[in-house]
Amino acid sequence: MKKDIILCGVGGQGILSIATIIGEAATEAGINLKQAEVHGMSQRGGDVQSNLRLSTDPIWSDQIPTGETDVIISMEPMEALRYIGYLSPEGTIITNTKPFVNIPNYPDEAALMNELSEMNNVQLDIEAIATELKSPKSANMVLLGMAAPYIEVLSVEQLRKAVSVIFARKGEAVVEANLKAFDRGVEASKK
């Protein structure tokens, strides 16, 4: 089994944390993992993108070919559209609905969401859920929870356990806040 995933968003939104958690889960499960270089992370507000390739068989390249991405996990809707050419015809976009307007010519929000709705996708205002949980910094974990059922090569429970492992050094309260956010995302993906 294989899953090719593109993670994308804006610097400071937590894309690297999502990649780290998926990597931890894959390592623990003995799944082969290749990750391409992450771009833009040095600049808060700049675009961040990472290719993750997960497989039970050997993986020879860390780059996902155009048109072969199974899942795009995006913290920002315009960033999801930036990588649409990589999505396979059967692929799914998991995205936040709330834009991060960081450029003066940001596209019209309604047109942006309309374009996304023409594809196989799951959309949710992840920041609203994280705020409701009184943990605004855990919006990325809501998104990971939404995406968890679509990753398939790793189970939801394996990803949940990896959330605990990655945040353990920050203390029990941080672990619990992130697990609650993750669980709410999983719940939302079932609707």
C-alpha positions as CSV (number, residue, x, y, z in Angstrom):
1,M,0.0,0.0,0.0
2,K,1.2,3.5,-0.8
3,K,0.1,7.1,-0.1
4,D,1.6,10.2,-1.7
5,I,0.8,13.3,0.3
6,I,1.5,17.0,-0.2
7,L,1.4,19.1,2.9
8,C,1.1,22.8,2.3
9,G,0.3,26.1,4.0
10,V,1.9,29.3,5.2
11,G,5.0,29.5,7.4
12,G,4.0,29.5,11.1
13,Q,0.8,27.4,10.6
14,G,2.2,24.1,11.8
15,I,2.9,22.2,8.6
16,L,6.2,21.0,9.9
17,S,4.5,19.6,13.1
18,I,2.1,17.6,10.9
19,A,5.0,16.2,8.8
20,T,6.8,15.3,12.0
21,I,3.8,13.4,13.4
22,I,3.2,11.5,10.2
23,G,6.9,10.7,10.1
24,E,6.8,9.4,13.7
25,A,3.8,7.2,13.1
26,A,5.4,5.8,9.9
27,T,8.6,5.1,11.7
28,E,6.8,3.4,14.6
29,A,4.7,1.3,12.2
30,G,7.7,0.3,10.1
31,I,6.3,2.0,7.0
32,N,8.8,3.3,4.4
33,L,8.9,7.1,4.3
34,K,10.5,9.6,2.0
35,Q,10.1,13.4,2.6
36,A,11.1,16.0,0.1
37,E,12.7,19.3,1.2
38,V,10.3,21.7,2.9
39,H,10.3,25.1,1.2
40,G,9.6,28.5,2.8
41,M,9.9,27.5,6.4
42,S,12.4,30.2,7.2
43,Q,10.0,33.0,6.4
44,R,6.9,33.4,8.6
45,G,4.0,34.0,6.2
46,G,5.8,32.4,3.2
47,D,4.5,29.3,1.5
48,V,5.5,26.0,3.0
49,Q,5.3,22.7,1.2
50,S,6.4,19.1,1.8
51,N,6.1,15.9,-0.2
52,L,5.5,12.8,2.0
53,R,5.6,9.4,0.4
54,L,4.5,6.5,2.6
55,S,4.6,2.9,1.4
56,T,4.8,-0.7,2.6
57,D,7.2,-1.3,-0.3
58,P,10.5,0.5,-1.0
59,I,10.3,4.1,-2.3
60,W,12.9,5.2,-4.7
61,S,12.2,9.0,-5.0
62,D,11.1,11.6,-2.5
63,Q,9.4,13.7,-5.2
64,I,5.7,13.0,-6.1
65,P,5.1,13.0,-9.9
66,T,2.6,15.4,-11.3
67,G,-0.9,14.0,-11.2
68,E,-0.1,11.3,-8.7
69,T,-0.8,12.8,-5.2
70,D,-3.4,10.9,-3.2
71,V,-4.0,13.6,-0.6
72,I,-3.3,17.3,-0.4
73,I,-3.4,18.5,3.3
74,S,-3.6,22.2,3.3
75,M,-3.7,24.7,6.2
76,E,-4.8,27.4,3.7
77,P,-7.2,27.1,0.7
78,M,-5.2,29.1,-1.9
79,E,-2.1,26.9,-1.1
80,A,-4.2,23.8,-1.8
81,L,-4.9,25.2,-5.3
82,R,-1.3,25.9,-5.8
83,Y,-0.6,22.1,-5.9
84,I,-3.7,21.0,-7.7
85,G,-1.7,19.9,-10.7
86,Y,-0.1,17.2,-8.5
87,L,-3.5,15.7,-7.4
88,S,-4.5,12.4,-9.0
89,P,-8.0,12.2,-10.5
90,E,-9.0,10.1,-7.5
91,G,-7.1,12.3,-5.0
92,T,-8.7,14.2,-2.1
93,I,-8.0,17.7,-0.8
94,I,-8.3,18.3,2.9
95,T,-8.3,22.0,3.6
96,N,-9.0,24.8,6.0
97,T,-11.7,27.1,4.7
98,K,-10.3,30.2,6.4
99,P,-7.8,32.1,4.1
100,F,-4.5,33.5,5.4
101,V,-4.4,36.7,3.4
102,N,-0.7,37.4,3.1
103,I,-0.5,39.0,-0.3
104,P,-2.2,42.1,-1.8
105,N,-3.8,40.3,-4.7
106,Y,-5.2,37.4,-2.8
107,P,-8.1,35.8,-4.9
108,D,-11.7,36.3,-4.2
109,E,-12.6,34.0,-1.3
110,A,-16.0,32.8,-2.8
111,A,-14.3,32.1,-6.1
112,L,-11.5,30.2,-4.4
113,M,-13.9,28.0,-2.4
114,N,-16.0,27.4,-5.4
115,E,-13.0,26.2,-7.4
116,L,-12.1,23.8,-4.5
117,S,-15.6,22.5,-4.3
118,E,-15.4,21.2,-7.9
119,M,-12.8,18.6,-6.6
120,N,-13.0,15.7,-4.2
121,N,-12.4,17.5,-0.9
122,V,-13.1,17.9,2.8
123,Q,-13.3,21.5,4.0
124,L,-13.6,22.9,7.6
125,D,-12.9,26.1,9.5
126,I,-10.2,24.5,11.6
127,E,-9.3,27.7,13.4
128,A,-12.9,28.1,14.6
129,I,-12.8,24.5,16.1
130,A,-9.4,25.1,17.7
131,T,-10.6,28.4,19.2
132,E,-13.8,26.7,20.5
133,L,-11.5,24.2,22.2
134,K,-9.6,27.1,23.7
135,S,-6.4,26.0,22.0
136,P,-6.0,28.2,18.9
137,K,-2.4,26.9,18.2
138,S,-3.9,23.4,17.7
139,A,-5.6,24.2,14.4
140,N,-3.0,22.1,12.6
141,M,-4.0,19.1,14.7
142,V,-7.7,19.5,13.8
143,L,-6.5,19.4,10.1
144,L,-4.4,16.3,10.7
145,G,-7.4,14.6,12.4
146,M,-9.5,15.5,9.3
147,A,-6.9,14.0,7.1
148,A,-6.2,10.9,9.2
149,P,-8.9,8.6,7.7
150,Y,-7.6,9.5,4.2
151,I,-4.0,8.6,4.9
152,E,-5.0,4.9,5.1
153,V,-1.5,3.4,5.1
154,L,-1.4,4.5,8.8
155,S,-4.4,4.1,11.1
156,V,-6.1,7.0,12.9
157,E,-4.9,5.4,16.1
158,Q,-1.3,5.3,15.0
159,L,-1.4,9.0,14.1
160,R,-3.1,9.8,17.4
161,K,-0.3,8.0,19.3
162,A,2.3,9.9,17.3
163,V,0.6,13.2,18.4
164,S,1.2,12.1,22.0
165,V,4.8,11.2,21.4
166,I,5.7,14.4,19.6
167,F,4.1,16.7,22.1
168,A,5.1,14.7,25.2
169,R,8.1,17.0,26.0
170,K,5.8,20.0,26.2
171,G,3.8,18.5,29.1
172,E,0.5,16.7,29.6
173,A,-1.7,19.8,29.1
174,V,-0.3,20.4,25.6
175,V,-0.6,16.7,24.7
176,E,-4.3,16.7,25.8
177,A,-5.1,19.9,24.0
178,N,-3.6,18.5,20.8
179,L,-5.3,15.2,21.2
180,K,-8.7,16.9,21.6
181,A,-8.1,18.9,18.5
182,F,-7.0,15.8,16.5
183,D,-10.1,13.9,17.7
184,R,-12.4,16.8,16.7
185,G,-10.9,16.7,13.2
186,V,-11.4,13.0,12.9
187,E,-15.0,13.4,14.1
188,A,-15.5,16.2,11.5
189,S,-14.2,14.1,8.6
190,K,-17.0,11.6,9.2
191,K,-19.8,14.0,8.5
